[in-house]
């Protein structure tokens, strides 16, 4: 018997623009969200970060300087992150992302 790991959206998709921290799922929600499908809708590599409080605008990491809770996403690429459902997101300057809260996350 195979394990179903297909992403299942559980709430609406949200748009994220730089400088506006977003919490797609309220802290007290009981929606079962355990992952997020994140798509870079811009035309260039962009960075998205997350935290339990509203994070600042992320920047590209410098050589030898780690940037916690941040990942670069190529144009039109989609990633899946397993994060607490009440997490906040922000993104780099001139970037836009679509964020869909859900469950699972290896495709779909």
C-alpha positions, -999 to +999 in steps of 0.1 A: +000+000+000+015+033-011+015+064+011-003+094-004+019+124-002+001+146-028-004+182-016-040+189-006-050+226-003-070+233+028-076+270+026-075+298+000-043+308-018-028+341-007-007+366-026+025+379-009+043+410-020+076+423-005+074+443+027+040+430+038+043+402+063+015+377+058+000+351+082-022+329+059-036+307+088-046+323+121-029+309+152-061+296+167-074+279+134-081+242+135-077+236+098-051+208+099-025+228+079+010+213+081+026+224+049+026+253+024+028+253-014+048+283-024+052+296-060+074+324-072+052+343-096+080+368-105+104+368-134+136+365-113+150+345-084+134+357-051+138+349-014+110+341+010+114+338+047+092+328+076+089+330+114+066+327+143+064+365+144+064+389+113+098+386+097+116+415+080+123+416+042+148+388+034+180+394+014+203+371-006+228+354+016+264+364+015+292+338+012+298+323+046+269+341+063+239+319+069+204+333+067+180+313+089+144+306+078+150+318+043+151+301+009+157+313-027+131+303-053+137+303-090+111+321-113+079+301-117+092+274-094+070+258-067+083+245-034+067+228-004+076+236+032+065+218+063+060+247+089+037+255+118+003+265+105+005+299+122+038+310+106+043+344+090+059+350+056+077+379+039+096+381+006+125+400-010+122+433-028+101+434-060+091+397-054+057+382-055+046+347-043+015+326-041+011+307-008-014+279-004-018+263+031-025+226+030-014+191+039+012+169+022+037+183-002+056+164-028+036+176-057+001+182-069 
